[in-house]
Amino acid sequence: MAGFYTLKAEVSVGDEKADVEGTIKFVEKDIVTITKKEYGFVISTRIIKKVNEGNVLASSETVIKKNIISRLFTSSNTEPDYVEREGLTIYYTWNRQVKPGETLEIIIRTNWLFPFLIILLIVAIVILAKKYSGNNVVLKKKVSFVRAKGGEFALKVSIFVHAKKYVEKINIIDRLPALVKIYERFGGDKPVRINEKTRRIEWQFEKLEAGEIRIL
């Protein structure tokens, strides 16, 4: 404690001895040095260091403010004494006693890597969904009855291929219903393959320009 104290000592010089008495003044010094350091973007780190350079016990209060989103990804090297919420703001409070010569270090890290990856994944899904949900090629099928050379009726199927945008490597497959006989007579683009066993007709195009229409 601060105040005046009496000092008594015995001094010896050779064969001579003497008792010495004096008064000393003891002054309390409450000196706490605070340093702060912040770095990082994806993983944001804040370091708060408090050093007691005095000669008495010092009380230390440290308050960190976070919002309701950042708090989900925030951790610290030591647990706070109090956690309070006011609206959308979260307050973390550390109340500590720092001894003379002692150092108190609080490290708070907010890791944005995980939410950043989630956002990238959502964006990628949206882009892919838009890419594949948008129909760059529209197919329309028209069915009509015609009279064949022998006088019997036949079923004529026309497929209209409309390219909304420039596309490459187009593969179109049409399946015929059972009991339908294929007449290899095509008024438009001829197919590259006809499989009567699987009843599949296949057309291939290297490219289609925007607005181009093909009739199969």
C-alpha atoms as one frame of an Amber mdcrd trajectory, in Angstrom:
protein
   0.000   0.000   0.000   1.126   3.559  -0.563   2.525   5.512   2.356   5.637
   6.160   4.429   7.562   3.239   5.889  10.404   3.160   8.465  13.557   1.384
   7.394  15.938   0.035  10.002  19.341  -1.396   9.098  22.639  -2.315  10.681
  25.745  -1.075   8.895  29.161  -2.647   9.530  32.456  -1.104   8.414  35.470
  -3.000   9.668  35.100  -3.346  13.417  32.600  -0.543  13.596  28.830  -1.151
  13.645  25.992   1.311  13.586  22.214   1.167  13.492  20.653   3.287  10.773
  17.017   4.287  10.663  15.277   6.094   7.853  11.937   6.728   6.209  10.995
   5.643   2.684   7.955   6.584   0.648   6.165   3.852  -1.298   4.031   5.028
  -4.221   1.494   2.762  -5.960   1.809   2.787  -9.725  -1.101   1.497 -11.788
   0.432   1.407 -15.268  -1.146  -0.848 -17.896   0.232  -0.682 -21.433  -2.223
  -1.696 -24.156  -1.240  -2.714 -27.696  -3.660  -3.751 -30.444  -2.953  -5.515
 -33.710  -5.280  -6.526 -36.536  -4.514  -8.439 -39.717  -6.068 -10.784 -42.256
  -9.110 -10.547 -44.503 -10.495 -14.049 -45.019  -9.365 -14.998 -41.515  -9.568
 -11.732 -39.572  -7.403 -11.736 -36.441  -7.396  -9.167 -33.648  -4.811  -9.301
 -30.851  -5.191  -7.187 -27.706  -2.228  -7.262 -25.330  -2.197  -5.627 -21.891
   0.982  -5.475 -19.789   0.928  -4.410 -16.133   4.068  -2.292 -15.763   2.996
  -0.956 -12.389   3.495  -2.396  -8.917  -0.115  -3.088  -7.947  -2.875  -5.409
  -9.113  -4.703  -3.830 -12.072  -8.290  -4.418 -13.195  -8.730  -4.878 -16.942
 -11.934  -4.767 -18.991 -11.909  -5.663 -22.681 -15.049  -5.351 -24.825 -15.340
  -6.691 -28.382 -18.356  -5.981 -30.589 -19.653  -8.387 -33.249 -22.841  -8.674
 -35.291 -25.157 -11.685 -35.329 -23.527 -13.066 -38.493 -19.833 -12.602 -37.692
 -20.329 -14.061 -34.210 -21.120 -17.435 -35.810 -17.592 -17.636 -37.198 -15.719
 -15.978 -34.301 -13.530 -17.733 -31.735 -11.080 -16.571 -29.054  -8.121 -18.025
 -27.182  -9.905 -17.442 -23.871 -13.601 -17.495 -23.062 -15.239 -14.102 -22.320
 -16.758 -13.510 -18.905 -19.933 -11.978 -20.307 -21.800 -12.203 -23.617 -24.598
  -9.688 -24.114 -26.875  -9.018 -27.053 -28.425  -5.684 -27.947 -30.497  -5.892
 -31.109 -28.237  -7.161 -33.885 -25.037  -6.488 -31.934 -23.218  -8.951 -29.673
 -20.841  -7.702 -26.959 -18.084  -9.925 -25.563 -16.557  -8.741 -22.281 -13.413
  -9.937 -20.495 -12.928  -8.739 -16.892  -9.521  -9.805 -15.612  -7.066  -8.949
 -12.834  -3.536  -8.425 -14.119  -0.700  -8.843 -11.633   2.417  -6.625 -11.684
   4.686  -7.748 -14.514   1.961  -9.993 -15.950   0.738  -9.900 -19.571  -2.867
 -10.463 -20.637  -3.323 -11.406 -24.299  -6.719 -11.849 -25.948  -6.847 -13.193
 -29.512 -10.106 -13.031 -31.485 -10.371 -14.713 -34.881 -13.244 -14.456 -37.359
 -12.981 -17.111 -40.067 -14.818 -15.990 -43.201 -13.481 -18.888 -45.290 -16.419
 -21.205 -44.613 -19.203 -18.675 -45.446 -17.132 -17.504 -48.435 -17.059 -21.075
 -49.785 -20.806 -21.390 -49.199 -21.448 -18.172 -51.157 -19.224 -19.379 -54.017
 -21.111 -22.682 -54.087 -24.483 -20.912 -54.192 -23.298 -18.600 -56.995 -21.985
 -21.587 -58.972 -25.296 -23.422 -58.562 -27.260 -20.351 -59.703 -25.010 -19.877
 -62.746 -25.275 -23.538 -63.724 -29.025 -23.503 -63.184 -29.422 -20.471 -65.441
 -27.100 -21.980 -68.022 -28.857 -25.303 -68.264 -32.406 -24.157 -67.589 -32.323
 -21.708 -70.469 -33.175 -23.546 -73.692 -30.748 -22.481 -76.387 -32.378 -24.928
 -78.806 -36.157 -25.290 -79.125 -37.692 -28.359 -80.736 -41.206 -28.498 -82.151
 -42.779 -31.617 -83.570 -45.556 -31.634 -86.158 -47.510 -34.772 -87.033 -49.769
 -35.062 -90.102 -51.421 -37.784 -92.207 -50.368 -38.212 -95.837 -51.344 -40.653
 -98.560 -48.555 -42.955 -99.728 -48.019 -44.137-103.326 -49.875 -47.363-102.689
 -52.924 -45.452-101.546 -52.529 -46.254 -97.847 -52.244 -43.563 -95.251 -48.893
 -42.784 -93.630 -47.860 -40.680 -90.700 -45.523 -37.813 -91.477 -43.501 -36.429
 -88.595 -41.639 -33.137 -88.945 -39.247 -31.807 -86.310 -38.401 -28.104 -86.342
 -35.098 -27.194 -84.708 -34.807 -23.514 -83.749 -31.508 -22.224 -82.335 -31.983
 -19.188 -80.083 -28.236 -18.735 -79.681 -25.106 -19.950 -81.399 -24.561 -23.556
 -80.339 -22.125 -26.317 -81.243 -22.145 -30.109 -81.230 -25.910 -30.652 -81.295
 -27.218 -34.203 -81.038 -30.954 -34.833 -81.557 -32.537 -38.232 -80.929 -36.132
 -39.169 -81.665 -37.775 -42.413 -80.614 -40.542 -43.972 -82.646 -43.506 -45.688
 -81.004 -44.033 -49.409 -81.352 -45.762 -50.856 -84.453 -44.622 -47.908 -86.545
 -42.629 -48.743 -89.640 -39.830 -46.410 -90.668 -39.849 -45.150 -94.248 -36.385
 -43.912 -95.116 -37.652 -40.850 -96.897 -36.725 -37.577 -95.295 -37.744 -34.180
 -96.605 -35.279 -32.198 -94.504 -31.879 -32.993 -93.017 -31.116 -36.679 -93.174
 -30.275 -38.530 -89.952 -26.787 -39.880 -89.348 -28.065 -43.085 -87.745 -31.252
 -45.144 -87.877 -31.559 -48.027 -85.447 -34.683 -50.037 -86.173 -34.013 -52.366
 -83.256 -34.082 -49.612 -80.650 -36.366 -47.477 -82.877 -34.052 -44.488 -82.599
 -33.315 -41.866 -85.222 -30.355 -39.596 -84.616 -29.268 -36.300 -86.182 -26.035
 -34.446 -85.555 -25.040 -30.868 -86.357 -21.615 -29.322 -85.920 -23.119 -25.916
 -85.225 -26.238 -23.800 -85.495 -26.238 -20.045 -85.843 -28.491 -17.850 -83.728
 -31.965 -17.815 -85.290 -31.227 -20.745 -87.620 -34.052 -23.242 -88.223 -33.619
 -26.803 -89.456 -36.422 -29.162 -90.474 -35.937 -32.869 -89.818
